[in-house]
Amino acid sequence: MSDYVIQMVDFDNAQYIAVNFVKEKKNVSNVNVVITESKDGVWVVKGTCPIDLDGHPWRESFEIVIDQKGKIKASDFSLM
């Protein structure tokens, strides 16, 4: 039997992974998480971030799906 335990991603880790992913992908410093929920064995993190679209500030919504090992399985971004 193995002497180690695989650590599963929890609520805080899921938010941390999603926020850092959005910051890196969209090159923004401010990310607002609206909801984080565990659904069907994955974490779904939803929120918004500001973007600059041709010199005009806009908000973009996102949804990031993270598996129990911390790997991003899907991401979706859309203008609000």
C-alpha positions as CSV (number, residue, x, y, z in Angstrom):
1,M,0.0,0.0,0.0
2,S,1.2,3.5,-0.8
3,D,2.5,5.8,1.9
4,Y,1.4,9.0,0.2
5,V,-2.0,10.7,-0.3
6,I,-2.9,12.6,-3.5
7,Q,-4.1,16.0,-2.4
8,M,-7.3,17.0,-4.0
9,V,-8.1,20.5,-5.0
10,D,-10.4,22.4,-2.5
11,F,-12.4,25.6,-2.8
12,D,-9.5,28.0,-2.1
13,N,-7.1,26.2,-4.4
14,A,-9.7,26.2,-7.3
15,Q,-10.1,29.9,-6.9
16,Y,-6.4,30.5,-6.8
17,I,-5.8,28.4,-9.9
18,A,-8.6,30.1,-11.8
19,V,-7.6,33.7,-10.8
20,N,-3.9,33.1,-11.8
21,F,-5.0,31.5,-15.1
22,V,-7.2,34.5,-16.0
23,K,-4.5,37.0,-14.9
24,E,-1.9,35.3,-17.1
25,K,-4.2,34.7,-20.1
26,K,-5.8,38.2,-20.2
27,N,-2.8,40.1,-18.8
28,V,-4.9,41.8,-16.1
29,S,-4.3,42.5,-12.4
30,N,-7.9,42.6,-11.2
31,V,-10.0,39.5,-11.3
32,N,-13.4,39.3,-9.6
33,V,-14.6,35.8,-8.7
34,V,-18.4,35.7,-8.5
35,I,-19.0,32.0,-7.7
36,T,-17.0,28.9,-7.1
37,E,-18.9,25.6,-7.0
38,S,-18.1,21.9,-7.0
39,K,-20.2,20.2,-9.8
40,D,-20.0,16.7,-11.2
41,G,-16.5,16.1,-9.8
42,V,-14.9,19.3,-11.0
43,W,-14.7,22.9,-9.7
44,V,-16.4,25.6,-11.8
45,V,-15.1,29.2,-11.1
46,K,-17.1,32.1,-12.6
47,G,-16.3,35.8,-12.5
48,T,-15.4,38.9,-14.4
49,C,-12.3,40.8,-15.4
50,P,-11.7,44.2,-17.0
51,I,-10.3,44.4,-20.5
52,D,-9.3,47.2,-22.9
53,L,-11.1,47.0,-26.2
54,D,-9.7,49.6,-28.6
55,G,-9.1,52.1,-25.8
56,H,-12.5,51.5,-24.2
57,P,-12.9,49.7,-20.9
58,W,-15.1,46.6,-21.0
59,R,-15.9,43.7,-18.6
60,E,-15.4,40.2,-19.7
61,S,-17.0,37.2,-17.9
62,F,-15.3,33.9,-17.6
63,E,-15.9,30.3,-16.6
64,I,-13.0,28.1,-15.7
65,V,-13.4,24.3,-15.1
66,I,-10.8,22.6,-12.9
67,D,-10.5,18.9,-12.2
68,Q,-9.7,17.4,-8.8
69,K,-6.0,17.3,-9.6
70,G,-5.8,21.1,-10.3
71,K,-5.7,20.8,-14.1
72,I,-7.7,23.3,-16.2
73,K,-10.1,21.3,-18.3
74,A,-12.0,24.1,-20.0
75,S,-12.2,27.9,-20.1
76,D,-14.8,30.2,-21.6
77,F,-14.6,34.0,-22.0
78,S,-17.3,36.4,-23.3
79,L,-17.9,40.1,-23.4
80,M,-20.6,41.4,-21.1
